[in-house]
Amino acid sequence: MAYTLDVDAELQMVVLRHEDPIGDSYLDSRDELIEQMRSTGYRRALIILEGPGFGANAFQIHNHISYLATHLPRGIKLAAVLGVEEEIHEAKGFADVVAGNRGLDLKTFYDRERAVAWLGSGPGGIQDVSSSREAPDGPDEVDSRR
């Protein structure tokens, strides 16, 4: 299996980790993610897509986000952590835009701790993010207004 799917009861979220390029395993994992979100009742998910050479074209991003938006109930909050590869920077901003257009609360990040903190913000957020490490300097959230 090219991915892992875990339930983090402490943070009350589902964590999906991919370390290979988008392919057939991603199609399977998104269905498992949807099932875990339904069975646990958790309203947050952390999706980590940061392996070497991990990239997606606009068509793949659009299709995957549209699928999640169609199959997840409203009010689900998703944070995607992606590598800092320069060639996929624009794709990251595109993911935020597509998600917003589809009514999905998804934001892309370069840093896992900041993604978890964002998942915990807002009404009903996680009380303790349990991160003592400072995030590195530099850009974190993707500016989708480009």
Residue pairs with C-beta under 8 A, 6 or more apart in sequence:
1 25
2 18
2 19
2 20
2 23
2 25
3 16
3 17
3 18
3 19
3 20
3 25
3 26
3 28
3 29
4 15
4 16
4 17
5 14
5 15
5 16
5 17
5 29
5 32
5 33
5 36
6 14
6 15
6 17
7 13
7 14
7 15
7 36
7 40
7 42
8 14
8 15
8 46
10 130
11 44
11 116
11 119
11 120
11 126
11 129
11 130
12 42
12 43
12 44
12 126
13 42
13 44
13 45
13 46
13 116
13 119
13 126
14 33
14 36
14 37
14 40
14 42
14 44
14 45
14 46
15 45
15 46
15 48
16 29
16 32
16 33
16 45
16 46
16 47
16 48
17 48
18 25
18 26
18 29
18 47
18 48
18 49
18 51
18 54
19 50
19 51
19 54
20 51
20 54
21 51
21 53
21 54
21 55
21 56
22 49
22 54
22 55
22 56
22 60
22 64
26 64
30 64
30 67
30 68
33 45
33 47
33 68
34 68
34 71
34 72
36 42
37 43
37 45
37 72
37 73
37 76
38 73
43 75
43 76
43 77
43 124
44 76
44 77
44 78
44 79
44 119
44 120
44 126
45 76
45 77
45 78
45 79
46 78
46 79
46 81
46 112
46 115
46 116
46 119
47 78
47 79
47 80
47 81
48 80
48 81
48 112
49 80
49 81
49 82
49 83
50 81
50 82
50 83
51 83
52 83
54 82
54 83
54 85
54 88
55 85
55 87
55 88
55 91
56 64
56 88
56 91
57 91
58 91
58 94
61 91
61 94
61 95
61 98
62 94
62 98
65 95
65 98
65 99
65 102
65 104
65 106
66 98
66 102
68 78
68 104
68 106
69 99
69 102
69 103
69 104
70 102
72 104
74 103
75 105
76 104
76 105
77 105
77 106
77 119
77 122
78 99
78 104
78 105
78 106
78 107
79 106
79 107
79 108
79 109
79 115
79 116
79 118
79 119
80 92
80 95
80 106
80 107
80 108
80 109
80 115
81 108
81 109
81 110
81 111
81 112
81 115
82 88
82 92
82 108
82 109
82 110
83 110
84 110
89 142
90 146
92 108
92 142
93 108
93 142
93 143
93 144
93 146
94 144
95 106
95 108
95 142
96 106
96 107
96 108
96 142
96 144
97 144
99 105
99 106
99 107
100 144
107 115
107 118
107 141
107 142
108 141
108 142
109 115
109 118
109 140
109 141
109 142
110 138
110 139
110 140
110 142
111 135
111 136
111 140
113 129
113 131
113 133
113 135
114 135
114 140
114 141
116 126
116 129
116 131
117 129
117 131
118 141
119 125
119 126
120 126
120 127
120 129
